[in-house]
């Protein structure tokens, strides 16, 4: 099981990756994260992260009508968000190498 502390630092990068592929809304982001194995992630977890990403200008949001209910907030990655995603990817690769190297010496 992945601890919530480990998730916090990782989810923003994963959310940026999902949004970088296409404009999407919160519930759909949760579904995609769960499909990839983040089973304990829910809307209450990601909405504060989406708000932080929006405040940091990594994503933009637009309200759009929905055919099955109230309007939805759709998120799109910004140019700053693409740069942040690139930095996350590089950092993740480096961290992954370091941790794997350390764990091999078990």
Secondary structure, 3 states (H helix, E strand, C coil): CCCHHHHHHHHHHHHHHHHHHCCEEHHHHHHHHHHCCCCCCCHHHHHHHHHHHHHCCCEEEEEEEECCEEEEEEEEECHHHHHHHHHHHHHHHHHHHHHHHHHHCC
